[in-house]
Amino acid sequence: MPQVSFDELTTQVSFGSHLASFPTDTVPALAAHPQQAALIFTAKQRSFDKPLILMVATVTDIWDYVDGTEAERQQWELVVNQHLPGALTLVLPASDRVPAIMRSQNLSTIGIRVPNHAIAQAILAQTGALATTSANLSGQAPLQTMTDIEAQFPAVLTLSPDAIQQIAAMRPPTVSGSPSSGVPSTVIRWHGTGWEILRQGSVDLHSRTYKD
C-alpha cells in the first residue's frame, strides 16, 4: 500500500483518481471522491445495490447533502446534536448534490455521518465529503489494521507515519476525537415520524425517543 503525505493523499482523492484508507472512530474507512464511488464497488467486489456512506468533516456539512422539511430537520437535529460527531450513520432523503451512484432506496436516500476522529476529520476538511465504506472485501469482516488493509488492497493510499504525526501535532488532545473502537457505526433510517434502527453498533438509541 503506498504510504504518502497528507497533501498527496488528499490531492489524489480530491481529483478522483485514487482510493484511500484512513482510521475513523469506528473501523478503518475505504474512501473515494463521491463521483468516483465505482472505485470502491470494484475494489471490494461489492454489488452496486448496496449503498455507501457519505462521510463529512463537520455537522454543518450534513445539511448540504440532505433534503427535508423544516419540521423534519428539527427532528434530525435532536439526534445530530446528541450523537455527532460520532459512531452514528443517519439515512436521510438525499439532496441533488449526492451522486446517483451513492444513493439508495430508488435513488432517494443517503447514509451520512461525521466521524469523531482527528485524522478522518483532517482529511475530510481538505477533500470535502467522501464516499466511504469499511475496508474489506464484500461479505467479510471489516479489517482493523493497516497491515491487513495493505495485504488486501495494495494499491490504496494511506498516510505515512510522518503525516499522521503532523496531524496529531496540529490538533491538541482536547479536539483529537475518539480512538478507533473496532465496532461499525449504528445505522438509523428516518421514516417521516421516527427512526428505524437498521444496524446496531456502538451507539445505543433504544433508551431514547426521537419522534414527533
C-alpha positions as CSV (number, residue, x, y, z in Angstrom):
1,M,0.0,0.0,0.0
2,P,1.5,3.4,-1.0
3,Q,2.2,5.5,2.1
4,V,2.0,9.1,1.2
5,S,2.0,12.6,2.7
6,F,-1.2,14.3,3.8
7,D,-1.2,16.6,0.8
8,E,-0.6,13.9,-1.7
9,L,-3.4,11.7,-0.3
10,T,-6.0,14.5,-0.2
11,T,-5.0,15.8,-3.7
12,Q,-5.2,12.3,-5.3
13,V,-8.5,11.6,-3.7
14,S,-9.9,15.0,-4.4
15,F,-9.2,14.6,-8.1
16,G,-10.9,11.2,-8.1
17,S,-8.0,9.2,-9.3
18,H,-7.3,7.0,-6.2
19,L,-8.9,5.1,-3.3
20,A,-7.6,5.9,0.2
21,S,-7.9,4.2,3.6
22,F,-7.7,6.0,6.9
23,P,-8.8,5.4,10.5
24,T,-12.1,6.6,11.9
25,D,-13.7,6.4,15.3
26,T,-15.3,3.0,14.3
27,V,-13.4,0.9,11.8
28,P,-10.9,2.0,9.0
29,A,-12.6,3.5,6.0
30,L,-12.1,2.8,2.3
31,A,-12.8,6.2,0.6
32,A,-13.2,7.8,-2.8
33,H,-14.4,11.0,-4.3
34,P,-18.3,10.7,-4.5
35,Q,-18.2,10.9,-8.3
36,Q,-15.8,8.0,-8.3
37,A,-17.6,5.7,-5.9
38,A,-17.4,3.0,-8.5
39,L,-13.8,2.5,-7.5
40,I,-15.0,1.3,-4.1
41,F,-17.5,-1.2,-5.5
42,T,-14.8,-2.6,-7.8
43,A,-12.2,-2.9,-5.1
44,K,-14.5,-4.5,-2.6
45,Q,-16.2,-6.7,-5.2
46,R,-19.4,-5.2,-3.9
47,S,-22.8,-5.2,-5.5
48,F,-23.9,-1.8,-6.7
49,D,-27.3,-2.2,-4.9
50,K,-25.5,-2.0,-1.5
51,P,-25.2,1.7,-0.7
52,L,-22.2,3.5,0.6
53,I,-21.9,6.1,3.3
54,L,-21.2,9.8,2.7
55,M,-18.7,10.9,5.3
56,V,-18.3,14.7,6.0
57,A,-16.0,16.7,8.3
58,T,-18.5,18.6,10.4
59,V,-22.1,18.5,11.5
60,T,-22.8,21.7,9.4
61,D,-21.8,19.8,6.3
62,I,-24.6,17.4,6.6
63,W,-27.3,19.8,5.6
64,D,-25.8,20.3,2.1
65,Y,-26.5,16.7,1.2
66,V,-29.9,16.0,2.7
67,D,-33.4,17.3,1.8
68,G,-36.3,17.6,4.1
69,T,-38.9,20.0,5.6
70,E,-38.1,22.4,8.4
71,A,-40.0,20.2,10.8
72,E,-38.1,17.1,9.8
73,R,-34.8,18.9,10.2
74,Q,-35.7,19.9,13.7
75,Q,-36.2,16.2,14.5
76,W,-33.0,15.2,12.8
77,E,-31.1,17.9,14.8
78,L,-32.2,16.3,18.0
79,V,-30.1,13.2,17.1
80,V,-27.3,15.0,15.3
81,N,-26.7,17.4,18.3
82,Q,-26.7,14.5,20.7
83,H,-24.5,12.0,18.8
84,L,-22.4,13.6,16.1
85,P,-19.6,13.7,15.5
86,G,-19.6,10.1,16.5
87,A,-20.4,6.5,15.5
88,L,-23.9,7.0,14.1
89,T,-25.0,6.9,10.5
90,L,-28.2,8.7,9.5
91,V,-30.1,7.5,6.4
92,L,-32.0,10.6,5.2
93,P,-33.6,11.9,2.0
94,A,-30.7,12.8,-0.4
95,S,-30.3,16.3,-2.0
96,D,-29.3,16.7,-5.6
97,R,-25.7,17.2,-4.6
98,V,-25.4,13.4,-3.9
99,P,-24.3,11.5,-7.0
100,A,-26.8,8.9,-8.1
101,I,-24.3,6.1,-7.6
102,M,-24.2,7.0,-3.9
103,R,-27.9,6.9,-3.3
104,S,-30.2,4.0,-2.2
105,Q,-33.9,3.3,-1.9
106,N,-34.7,4.2,-5.6
107,L,-32.1,6.9,-5.6
108,S,-33.8,8.8,-2.8
109,T,-31.8,8.4,0.4
110,I,-28.2,8.7,1.6
111,G,-26.4,7.4,4.7
112,I,-24.3,10.2,6.1
113,R,-22.1,10.6,9.2
114,V,-19.4,12.8,10.8
115,P,-16.6,10.7,12.4
116,N,-15.2,11.7,15.7
117,H,-11.6,11.2,14.8
118,A,-8.8,13.7,14.2
119,I,-7.2,12.0,11.1
120,A,-10.6,11.4,9.4
121,Q,-11.7,15.0,10.1
122,A,-8.5,16.5,8.8
123,I,-8.7,14.5,5.6
124,L,-12.4,15.3,5.1
125,A,-11.9,19.0,5.8
126,Q,-9.4,19.1,2.9
127,T,-11.2,16.8,0.4
128,G,-14.8,17.6,1.1
129,A,-17.4,14.8,1.5
130,L,-16.2,11.3,0.5
131,A,-17.9,8.1,-0.4
132,T,-16.9,5.6,2.2
133,T,-17.3,2.0,3.5
134,S,-15.4,-0.4,5.7
135,A,-12.1,-1.6,4.3
136,N,-12.7,-5.2,3.5
137,L,-13.9,-7.4,0.6
138,S,-17.7,-7.6,0.4
139,G,-19.2,-10.0,2.8
140,Q,-16.1,-10.3,5.0
141,A,-15.5,-8.7,8.4
142,P,-14.1,-5.2,8.5
143,L,-10.3,-5.1,8.5
144,Q,-8.9,-3.5,11.7
145,T,-5.2,-2.8,11.0
146,M,-3.2,-1.1,8.3
147,T,-1.2,-4.3,7.8
148,D,-4.3,-6.3,6.9
149,I,-5.6,-3.5,4.7
150,E,-2.2,-3.4,2.9
151,A,-2.4,-7.1,2.2
152,Q,-5.9,-6.9,0.8
153,F,-5.7,-3.6,-1.0
154,P,-2.1,-3.0,-2.1
155,A,-2.9,0.0,-4.4
156,V,-4.9,2.0,-1.8
157,L,-3.3,5.2,-0.5
158,T,-2.6,5.6,3.3
159,L,-0.9,8.2,5.3
160,S,2.8,7.8,6.2
161,P,3.8,7.8,9.9
162,D,5.2,11.3,9.4
163,A,1.9,12.5,8.1
164,I,0.0,11.0,11.0
165,Q,2.3,12.7,13.4
166,Q,1.8,16.0,11.6
167,I,-2.0,15.8,12.1
168,A,-1.5,14.9,15.8
169,A,0.7,17.9,16.3
170,M,-1.8,20.2,14.6
171,R,-4.7,19.1,16.8
172,P,-4.5,19.3,20.6
173,P,-5.9,16.4,22.7
174,T,-9.0,18.4,23.6
175,V,-10.1,18.2,19.9
176,S,-8.5,15.0,18.8
177,G,-11.7,12.9,18.8
178,S,-12.2,9.3,19.8
179,P,-9.9,6.4,19.1
180,S,-11.0,3.7,16.8
181,S,-13.4,1.3,18.5
182,G,-13.4,-1.5,16.0
183,V,-17.2,-1.6,16.1
184,P,-19.1,-0.3,13.0
185,S,-21.4,2.6,13.3
186,T,-25.1,2.3,14.3
187,V,-27.3,3.0,11.3
188,I,-30.7,4.5,11.6
189,R,-33.2,5.5,8.9
190,W,-35.8,8.3,9.0
191,H,-39.4,7.3,8.3
192,G,-41.2,10.6,8.4
193,T,-42.3,10.3,12.1
194,G,-39.4,8.5,13.7
195,W,-36.3,6.3,13.3
196,E,-35.8,2.7,12.4
197,I,-32.5,1.0,13.6
198,L,-31.0,-0.8,10.6
199,R,-27.8,-1.8,12.3
200,Q,-26.9,-1.7,15.9
201,G,-23.4,-0.5,16.6
202,S,-21.7,1.2,19.4
203,V,-24.3,4.0,19.8
204,D,-27.4,2.7,21.6
205,L,-30.6,4.6,20.9
206,H,-33.0,2.1,22.4
207,S,-33.3,4.1,25.6
208,R,-34.2,7.4,23.8
209,T,-37.2,8.5,21.8
210,Y,-36.8,10.9,18.9
211,K,-40.3,11.2,17.4
212,D,-42.9,13.8,16.8
